[in-house]
């Protein structure tokens, strides 16, 4: 073990699976925030300003102020596939590498989208509550009537890794796959017999609409009042991507007025705050952002985040960089 590695410090902003901590401790001094909460900006600055590497979470706001305060940091390794919580431009201007954890949570998140789809379509949560409250007295012909899934149209907005995984998993339900993406993916079309359509066509034709786009200036409020009016009144909306992609107030209106039938959400526009009216509706399933929450996936994410830090702090290129920063004298390596 080289002495220069021992002297380097890594700060982890919240306790994550021990596989990451153990890997990092083989090479560096490691400090972990053991409190079960997100740190304030001031706390992040205080703990990160003398660190060489920071392993951060999607809930950490790594903005320009934080980045300017971190004089020694060479890498912000984000424990997530998304990185909209980090000012990548500010990091790049300071020669700091930003990394994420792509690929390892693809199937897990697609599985959760399916869980939400089934739950919303078949009134699972409401029916479970009804049963637990002792209200189930006998079988009834109109009790919790849902929507069938087999043979229906599945609309996928964003055909990246997770969107395509969702489509691949639909094979057993004989569904027609419609997708909207910035570019066509001929392999996806061939594998799933998927059809590229405009967003408007997708919304009009789909029985289920599942969102899988990253959050950008172009995708913020991608779905709002206009788009909900284009959907079938029997349609079900699923979002496991990013909350601000959907205008939450417009969604409440659409659900209350029957413009769409139901929704299943794992993410929210102002997370963790949720639109108050949304919380009161029975025709929406709400989850606490658990798209990647399996033991296997969270361990893989932790290992990948740690490996990115190890590579960068030992003078090698990051495994999963999201910006283009050359390692060298600027980073003190």
N, C-alpha and C positions, 0 to 999 in steps of 0.2 A: 504494500500500500504506500503510495507516494505521499510524502509529507505535505505537499501542496494541496492534496485532496482532503487531508485531515483538517486543515485549517479552514476550508471553505464551509460556509454555513447555508443550510436550507431551512426555510420556514414553511410549515404546512398550516394553512389558515383554519382548518377544522379537522377533527379526527376522521380518518378514512380507513379502509381495510389495512391491516397491519402489514400486508405484503409490501406495500409501498414504503412504509417507515423502515422496515427491516432491510429492504434493498438500499435505501439511501444511507442508512447508518453504517453500511459496509464501507462507505467512501467519505462521508461528510458528518459534520456536527448537525444534528437535526433537532429542531424545536417544533412542537405541535400544539396548536390551540386545543386543549382538551375539553373546553366548555362546549356544551351542546347548543351552540348558537352561532350565528354569523357575527363577525367582528364589525365594529364601526370603522369608518374610514380612518379615523385617528389611530385606532388600534392596529389596523393593517399597516399604516405608515410607520408607526413606532416599532413594530416587530419586523418589518421588511427592509427598513432603510440600511441595515448593516448586513443583510443576507446576500448571498451570491445567487441563490435560486429561490423562487417562491412557487409552491404548489398551491394553486388557488381553485376556488369553486365558482360555479356559475352564479352563485348568490353574492359573490364578492365584486364590488364595483371598482375595477382597476382603471381609474380614469387618469387624465393627464396629471392631476395634482399628485396622485399616488406615485405615478411613474417618475415624475420629476424629483420626488423625495427619495427615491431608491437609487442611491449613488453607486452601489456595488452590484446590483442585480443584473445578471446576464440572461435570465430566462424566467418567464412566467409560464408555468406549465398548467394549463387549465384542465381540471378534472371533469371534462364534458366534451361533447362533440361540437357544441355551439361555443362561440367566443365573442358574442355581442356584448358581454360584460367587460371586455378589455378594449381600451383605446389602442388598437393595433398601430395606427398611424403614429401616435405619440411614442409607443414602444420602439417602432422601427427607426424613428428619428434619433433615438437615443442608443441605437445599436442593440436593443434587447430582443431576444428571440421569444416568440409566442408560439405555443404548441397546443394541440388538442388531442382528443382520444377517438378518432373516427373508426368506423368499421366494427368495433367490438360490441356495440350496443344495437346493431341493426336489427337482428332477429328479435331481441328482447323488446324493443320499442314497437316493432310491427306486431308482436304478440299482444302487447297491451292495447294497441289500436283495435285489434280484433276483440279483445275482452270488452272494451268500451262499446264496440259495435253491437255485440250480442246483448250486453246489458241494457243499452238504450233501446234496441229493437224489441226485446222481449220483457221490458219493464222489470228486470231482475231486482234492482235495488228497492223499488217501491213495493214489489210483491214480498220480498224478504222482510221488510219492515212491517208490512201488513200481517204477515204470518207470526212474527215474533211478538206482536202486540196482542195476539190471541183473537184476532178478528176473523180468522179462517174457520168457518162453521161447516161449509159443504162446498162441493164443486158447483160452479155457476157458469152458465154459457157465455156470459159477457165479462167475466172476471179477468182483469188485466190482459185485454186483447192487445197483442203486439203486431209487429210486421215480420213477414217471412223474409228469409235471407237467400235461400237457394233460388238460382235462376234470375236474380235481380241485377241491376246495373250498378257497378261499383266505380265511382269517380275518384281518381287519385290526382290531387293537386301537388305536383312536385314529384317527379319520378327519379329521385336519387336512390341511394342504397335502401333507405327505409321504405320509401314509396314502392319500390320494386319488390321488396321482400313481402310487403302487404299483398301486392298483386299475385305473387307466386303462391302465397298461402290460400288464395281464393279458389284454387283448382278444384278442391273437393266440393265446392258449392255451385259449380257450373254457372259462374257469374260472367257477365260481359264486362270487360275492363275498358273504361274510358280514362284517358289521362291527359293532363295539360302540363307541359313543361316548356321552358324557354326553347329547347331544341328537341327534336324527335330522337328517340332511342330505338333503332331498328331491331336490336337484339331483344329488348324488352317486348317489343311488338310481336316478334316471332315466338318467344318463349311463352308468353301469356295470351297470345292472340289479342293484344291490346290495341286500341285505336286512339291516335292522337286527335284531339279536338280542341277548339277554342274554349276558353274559360266559360263563356256564356253557354256554349253547347253542352259542356260538361254539367253545369249547374241545372240546365233545363231537363237533361235526360237521366241524370243519376238518381238512384234510390238511396244510395249511401255516398256521402262525400267525405273523404278523409284527407286532411291537410298535412303535407310533409315538406314544406318549404322553409328555408332559413329566414331569419328576420333581417330584412334590409329596408332601406328607404322605399323601395319599390313594393315590398310585400306588406308593409305596415297597413293595417285596415284593408287588406286585399278583399276581405269579405265583409260587407256592410249592408245597409238597408237595401240598396239597389240589387245586390247579389242575392239576398235572401228572398226577395220578391220573384227572382227568376227560378228559384228551386221549386220542386214539387211540394205540395202541402203534406205529403206523406214521407218526405225525405228526412234523412237522419244525418247530422253533421258530427264528425269526429275530428278532434284536434289534439295531437300529441307532439306538435312542432313547437311553436312559440306563441304565447298568448296574444301579443299585439297584432298578430296577423288577422285577428277577428275583432271587429268593433263590438265590444261586449254589450253596450247599451242597445245597439241595433239587434243583437242576438236575443236579448231579453224580449224586445218588442216582437220579434218574429216568432218566438216560442209562445208568448202569451196570446198572440193574435192568430195562431194556427197557420202561419205562413210556412213553417216547417214543423215536422211531427215531434222530433226530439233531438237531443244532442248529447255527446259524451266528451267531456273535457278533462285533460290532465294538466293543462297549462292555462294561464290567465293573463289578461292585459296588464294588470298592475300587481302582479304576483308579489307577495302572497295575499294581498287584498283581492277579494272577489266582489264583483258587482252585487250589491245587497239583494236586489230583486231576483238575481239568478239563483241565489241560495234558497229562495222560497218556492221555486218551481219544482214540480214533481216530474216533469218531462225532460229533465236533464240529469245526467250522471256526473258527479264531480269527484275527481281524485286529486291527491296532494302531490302532483308532479313525480310520479313513480315509474315513468316510462322505462328507465334502465335499471329498476330496482329488483334485480335478482342477485343472489350470492355470486354466481359465476361471472356475470357481467361487471358488477362493481369491483370484483377482484381484478379482472382484466383491465378495467379502466385505471385502477390504482397502479398496477404494474406498468402500464404504458406511460402514465404521467411521470412515474419515478424514472423510468428508462430515458425519457426525453431529457430530464434534468441531468442524469449521469453522463449522457453523451455530450451535452453542451458544456458542462462544467469540466469535462476532461478534454475539451478542445476539439470535439468531433461534431459533425452536423447533427441537428435534431432529427429524430425519426419522423415526427409528424409536425413540421413547421407550417404555420399559416401565414408567415411573412418571410421575406427574403432578406436575411441579415447575415453578412459575412462574419465569421468568427475570426478573431485576431487580436491585434494590439488594442483596438478600441474597447474590447471587452476584458482586457487585462488577462488574456489567456496565453 
